[in-house]
Amino acid sequence: MNLKIVILIVIILMTGCSKNTSQTDNTIVTQPVTYKGTGSVTQGVGIVTNSTIFSCNGGRVTNMGSIISKDNKTWILPGENSFTAGTKLFDLYNECVGKTPSNINQADTSKAPVIVIDNDGEIISGFLYGDNYFELYVNGKLVGVDPIPYTPFNSIFVKFKAKRPIKYAIKLIDWEENLGIGSELNGGNSFYPGDGGFIAKFSDGTVTNANWKAQTFYIAPLSNVNCVAESGTNRNSSGCGTYPSSANNAFGLHWEIPSDWYSATYNFKTWPSASIFSVAQVGPKVAFSNFSSQFSNAQFIWSSNLILDNLVLLRFDAN
């Protein structure tokens, strides 16, 4: 065989091998991505717009950012929140400020301020634990925000004055280290998808359970956006069982949050019911387990997928 032909064949084979390896590991997916539902699709990581909004020794770096979806909408990462401006709720357990009681008898809840929502209301107290971040609204007003948006894990005791019927609204964010793809470094895995979980019990008899409504507004990381099934207002990602192997090939789905979602008059009745998760599934830390008796009859709740659903809104109207 002619030497020039042999050399040409070798070059072609080497080029083909190099191309395949690159596509497997690092190349951005370039084929069109069309979602069959109503969400906006993003791909890859976003940009940091506000670095280290909170820091604590031993905690994860807590950044915020933004990303542009394929329909040219800009999305805040990991989600719109009131952490910077909101009133920080009273600590039950918070390593960052040195408050680490081993049980309820060591926790001085008498120092918790009463946050007035309705002047003619009654005083209601509550215990709350979230993975990672939450905001509590009552009767259309912001009571306060979680003092630690990411880690270490903490828990809250709250007192507020409100008029019945109490209308609860809670924003949940499973914070992310890799903004835009819903993942973090964990156990050597650079793209660990993380998980959420929320539980609360209030003195008016309200506890978190399947009677609450839960709607998701941000899902990631996804290898295939069409694993998310929509039926009416139900955005169900429980059928998404595989995760992307690289940041460039990770997708997210986003939906716009109604501006009045927490108002007393907002109609959330068509939202799907909250899903129940066991303590073992959520894996709460000592910030919860040291006070587990205070959460009796309450259950951990989230939307349909504890791992992939990163921004979830809860609603419940008490009697």
C-alpha positions as CSV (number, residue, x, y, z in Angstrom):
1,M,0.0,0.0,0.0
2,N,1.2,3.5,-0.8
3,L,2.9,5.1,2.2
4,K,0.9,8.4,1.8
5,I,-2.4,6.4,1.9
6,V,-1.3,4.6,5.1
7,I,-0.5,7.9,6.8
8,L,-3.8,9.4,5.7
9,I,-5.7,6.4,7.2
10,V,-3.9,6.7,10.5
11,I,-4.6,10.4,10.8
12,I,-8.3,9.8,10.1
13,L,-8.5,7.1,12.8
14,M,-6.7,9.2,15.3
15,T,-8.9,12.2,14.7
16,G,-12.1,10.1,15.1
17,C,-10.9,8.6,18.4
18,S,-10.0,12.0,19.7
19,K,-13.4,13.4,18.7
20,N,-15.4,10.6,20.4
21,T,-13.4,11.0,23.7
22,S,-14.1,14.7,23.8
23,Q,-17.8,14.3,23.2
24,T,-18.1,11.8,26.1
25,D,-16.3,13.9,28.6
26,N,-16.5,17.6,28.0
27,T,-18.2,18.6,24.8
28,I,-21.3,20.7,25.2
29,V,-24.4,19.1,23.7
30,T,-25.3,21.1,20.6
31,Q,-28.4,19.4,19.3
32,P,-31.7,21.3,19.8
33,V,-33.3,20.7,23.2
34,T,-37.1,21.0,23.2
35,Y,-39.2,20.5,26.4
36,K,-42.7,19.1,25.8
37,G,-44.0,21.0,28.9
38,T,-44.3,24.6,30.0
39,G,-40.9,25.1,31.7
40,S,-37.9,27.0,30.3
41,V,-34.7,25.0,29.6
42,T,-31.2,26.0,30.8
43,Q,-28.0,24.2,30.1
44,G,-24.7,24.1,32.0
45,V,-23.7,26.4,34.9
46,G,-24.8,29.9,35.4
47,I,-22.7,32.9,36.4
48,V,-22.1,34.1,40.0
49,T,-23.6,37.6,40.5
50,N,-23.4,37.8,44.3
51,S,-20.6,35.8,46.0
52,T,-20.7,34.6,49.6
53,I,-24.0,36.1,50.8
54,F,-23.3,34.1,53.9
55,S,-20.3,32.4,55.5
56,C,-19.7,30.3,58.5
57,N,-16.7,28.3,59.6
58,G,-17.2,24.8,58.2
59,G,-20.1,25.8,56.0
60,R,-20.3,25.7,52.2
61,V,-19.7,28.8,50.2
62,T,-23.1,30.4,49.6
63,N,-23.3,32.2,46.2
64,M,-26.1,33.5,44.1
65,G,-26.1,33.8,40.3
66,S,-28.1,33.9,37.1
67,I,-28.6,31.9,33.9
68,I,-30.3,32.5,30.6
69,S,-32.6,29.9,29.2
70,K,-33.0,28.8,25.6
71,D,-36.1,31.0,25.3
72,N,-34.0,34.1,26.4
73,K,-35.3,34.4,29.9
74,T,-33.0,35.2,32.8
75,W,-33.3,33.1,36.0
76,I,-32.0,33.8,39.4
77,L,-30.0,31.0,40.9
78,P,-30.7,29.0,43.0
79,G,-33.9,31.0,43.2
80,E,-35.4,34.4,44.1
81,N,-35.2,34.8,47.9
82,S,-35.3,37.4,50.7
83,F,-32.3,36.2,52.6
84,T,-30.4,39.4,52.5
85,A,-33.2,41.8,53.4
86,G,-35.5,39.5,55.4
87,T,-35.7,39.3,59.2
88,K,-33.7,36.3,60.4
89,L,-35.8,33.9,62.4
90,F,-34.9,32.9,66.0
91,D,-32.3,30.2,66.4
92,L,-33.2,26.9,68.1
93,Y,-29.9,25.3,67.0
94,N,-27.2,27.2,65.0
95,E,-23.6,26.3,65.1
96,C,-22.6,29.5,63.5
97,V,-23.5,31.5,66.5
98,G,-22.5,28.9,69.1
99,K,-26.1,27.9,70.0
100,T,-26.0,24.1,70.2
101,P,-28.4,22.8,72.9
102,S,-28.5,19.0,73.1
103,N,-32.3,19.0,73.9
104,I,-35.2,21.3,74.3
105,N,-34.5,21.8,78.1
106,Q,-31.3,23.6,77.2
107,A,-32.9,25.9,74.6
108,D,-34.2,29.2,75.9
109,T,-37.2,29.8,73.6
110,S,-38.6,32.5,75.9
111,K,-36.2,35.0,74.2
112,A,-37.8,34.5,70.8
113,P,-39.5,37.8,69.7
114,V,-43.2,37.9,68.8
115,I,-43.5,38.9,65.2
116,V,-46.8,40.8,64.7
117,I,-48.7,39.9,61.6
118,D,-52.1,40.9,62.7
119,N,-52.6,43.2,65.7
120,D,-55.8,41.6,66.7
121,G,-54.5,38.0,66.3
122,E,-53.2,35.4,68.8
123,I,-49.7,34.3,69.5
124,I,-48.7,31.1,67.8
125,S,-45.3,29.4,68.1
126,G,-43.6,26.8,65.9
127,F,-40.6,24.6,65.4
128,L,-39.1,24.4,61.9
129,Y,-36.3,22.5,60.2
130,G,-35.4,22.8,56.5
131,D,-32.8,21.4,54.2
132,N,-31.5,23.8,53.2
133,Y,-33.3,27.2,53.2
134,F,-36.8,28.4,53.8
135,E,-38.9,31.5,54.2
136,L,-42.1,31.6,56.3
137,Y,-45.1,33.7,55.3
138,V,-48.3,34.0,57.3
139,N,-51.5,35.7,56.2
140,G,-49.7,37.2,53.2
141,K,-46.8,38.7,55.2
142,L,-43.2,37.6,55.6
143,V,-42.6,36.4,59.1
144,G,-38.9,35.8,58.6
145,V,-36.2,33.8,56.8
146,D,-33.8,31.0,57.7
147,P,-30.6,32.5,59.1
148,I,-28.4,29.9,57.3
149,P,-29.2,29.5,53.6
150,Y,-26.9,26.5,53.0
151,T,-24.9,24.7,55.7
152,P,-24.3,23.9,58.5
153,F,-27.8,22.7,59.2
154,N,-29.8,24.6,61.8
155,S,-33.3,24.7,63.2
156,I,-35.8,27.5,64.2
157,F,-38.3,28.4,66.9
158,V,-40.8,31.1,65.9
159,K,-43.5,33.1,67.6
160,F,-45.9,35.3,65.7
161,K,-49.2,37.0,66.3
162,A,-51.8,36.3,63.6
163,K,-55.5,36.1,63.1
164,R,-57.3,32.9,62.3
165,P,-57.7,31.3,59.8
166,I,-54.0,31.1,59.5
167,K,-52.8,31.0,55.9
168,Y,-49.3,29.5,55.7
169,A,-46.9,30.0,52.7
170,I,-43.3,28.6,52.7
171,K,-40.6,29.0,50.1
172,L,-38.1,26.1,50.1
173,I,-34.7,26.2,48.3
174,D,-32.3,23.3,48.2
175,W,-29.2,25.5,47.7
176,E,-26.6,24.5,45.1
177,E,-22.8,24.7,45.0
178,N,-22.7,24.5,41.2
179,L,-25.1,27.2,40.3
180,G,-27.6,26.3,37.5
181,I,-27.2,22.5,37.7
182,G,-28.5,21.7,41.2
183,S,-25.4,19.9,42.4
184,E,-22.5,20.1,44.9
185,L,-19.3,18.3,45.8
186,N,-20.1,15.3,48.1
187,G,-18.0,12.2,48.8
188,G,-15.7,12.8,45.9
189,N,-18.6,13.3,43.5
190,S,-18.4,16.7,41.9
191,F,-21.9,16.5,40.6
192,Y,-23.8,15.1,43.6
193,P,-27.4,16.3,43.1
194,G,-28.2,16.9,46.8
195,D,-31.6,16.6,48.4
196,G,-34.1,18.6,50.4
197,G,-36.7,18.1,53.1
198,F,-38.8,20.3,55.4
199,I,-40.8,19.7,58.6
200,A,-42.7,22.0,60.9
201,K,-45.1,22.0,63.8
202,F,-47.1,25.0,65.1
203,S,-49.0,25.5,68.3
204,D,-52.3,26.1,66.5
205,G,-52.3,22.3,65.6
206,T,-50.8,22.7,62.2
207,V,-48.2,20.1,61.2
208,T,-46.6,19.4,57.8
209,N,-48.2,16.4,56.1
210,A,-49.8,15.4,52.8
211,N,-52.6,18.0,53.3
212,W,-50.2,20.7,52.3
213,K,-49.8,21.7,48.7
214,A,-46.3,21.7,47.1
215,Q,-45.4,23.2,43.7
216,T,-41.9,23.0,42.1
217,F,-40.3,25.8,40.1
218,Y,-36.8,24.7,39.4
219,I,-35.6,21.1,38.6
220,A,-32.0,20.1,38.1
221,P,-29.7,18.4,37.2
222,L,-31.4,16.6,34.3
223,S,-29.9,14.5,31.5
224,N,-33.1,14.6,29.6
225,V,-35.6,17.4,30.3
226,N,-38.5,15.3,29.0
227,C,-38.3,12.9,31.9
228,V,-40.3,15.5,33.7
229,A,-44.0,14.8,33.2
230,E,-46.6,17.6,33.3
231,S,-50.3,17.1,33.9
232,G,-52.3,20.2,34.6
233,T,-50.3,22.0,37.3
234,N,-48.4,18.8,38.3
235,R,-44.7,18.9,37.4
236,N,-43.5,15.5,38.3
237,S,-39.8,14.6,38.1
238,S,-40.1,11.3,40.0
239,G,-39.4,9.5,36.8
240,C,-36.0,11.1,36.2
241,G,-33.6,8.4,37.4
242,T,-30.3,9.3,35.7
243,Y,-28.0,12.2,36.3
244,P,-25.7,14.0,33.8
245,S,-22.0,13.1,34.0
246,S,-20.7,16.6,33.4
247,A,-21.7,20.2,34.1
248,N,-21.9,21.1,30.4
249,N,-24.4,18.4,29.7
250,A,-26.6,19.1,32.6
251,F,-30.0,20.7,32.1
252,G,-32.4,22.6,34.3
253,L,-36.1,23.4,34.1
254,H,-37.6,26.7,35.4
255,W,-41.0,28.2,35.9
256,E,-41.9,31.8,36.8
257,I,-43.1,32.2,40.4
258,P,-46.4,34.1,40.7
259,S,-45.7,37.5,42.4
260,D,-48.6,37.0,44.8
261,W,-48.0,33.3,45.5
262,Y,-47.9,33.9,49.3
263,S,-50.9,36.2,49.5
264,A,-53.8,35.3,51.7
265,T,-56.1,35.3,48.6
266,Y,-53.9,33.4,46.2
267,N,-55.6,30.3,44.8
268,F,-53.3,27.3,45.2
269,K,-56.0,24.6,45.3
270,T,-54.9,23.1,42.0
271,W,-51.3,22.6,43.1
272,P,-50.3,19.0,43.7
273,S,-50.3,17.6,47.2
274,A,-47.0,17.5,49.1
275,S,-45.1,14.2,49.1
276,I,-44.2,12.6,52.4
277,F,-40.6,11.4,53.0
278,S,-39.3,9.4,55.9
279,V,-36.6,10.6,58.4
280,A,-34.3,8.1,56.8
281,Q,-34.9,9.5,53.3
282,V,-34.2,13.1,54.4
283,G,-31.3,12.3,56.8
284,P,-31.7,15.3,59.1
285,K,-28.8,16.4,61.3
286,V,-28.6,17.0,65.1
287,A,-30.4,20.4,64.6
288,F,-33.5,18.3,64.1
289,S,-32.7,15.1,66.1
290,N,-31.9,16.9,69.3
291,F,-35.6,18.2,69.3
292,S,-37.4,15.5,67.4
293,S,-40.0,15.2,70.1
294,Q,-41.1,18.8,69.4
295,F,-42.0,17.7,65.9
296,S,-44.4,14.9,66.9
297,N,-47.1,14.1,64.4
298,A,-45.3,16.3,61.8
299,Q,-43.9,14.7,58.6
300,F,-41.1,15.7,56.3
301,I,-42.5,17.0,53.1
302,W,-41.4,18.2,49.6
303,S,-42.6,18.1,46.1
304,S,-42.5,14.9,44.0
305,N,-38.7,14.6,43.9
306,L,-36.6,15.1,47.0
307,I,-33.4,15.2,45.0
308,L,-34.0,17.0,41.8
309,D,-36.7,19.6,42.8
310,N,-34.7,22.6,44.1
311,L,-37.2,25.4,44.5
312,V,-40.5,24.4,46.0
313,L,-43.4,26.5,47.3
314,L,-45.7,25.2,50.0
315,R,-49.2,26.4,50.9
316,F,-51.6,25.4,53.7
317,D,-54.7,27.1,55.1
318,A,-55.3,26.2,58.8
319,N,-58.7,26.5,60.5
